[in-house]
């Protein structure tokens, strides 16, 4: 599944095999987010991680959100998702 637009945010939900994988996937997102100083909304639990990106100052999706989405996609490749 790829990123979709929902209510002014870029959203992607990753399916994971268990809670520990979801937790580690969230950890993989921290570096890219800190590097851009652009922080996603993240929800996770057993079997899923949901990430939403929006630029609050712009009240919607900007190039920064698309850039972070690409970095997140790269960061989660080792998980095979």
Secondary structure, DSSP 8 states (H G I E B T S, - for coil): ---EEETTEEEEEEE-SSHHHHHHHHHHHHHHHHHHT---EEEEETTEEEEEE-BGGGTB--HHHHHHHHHHHHHHGGGT-
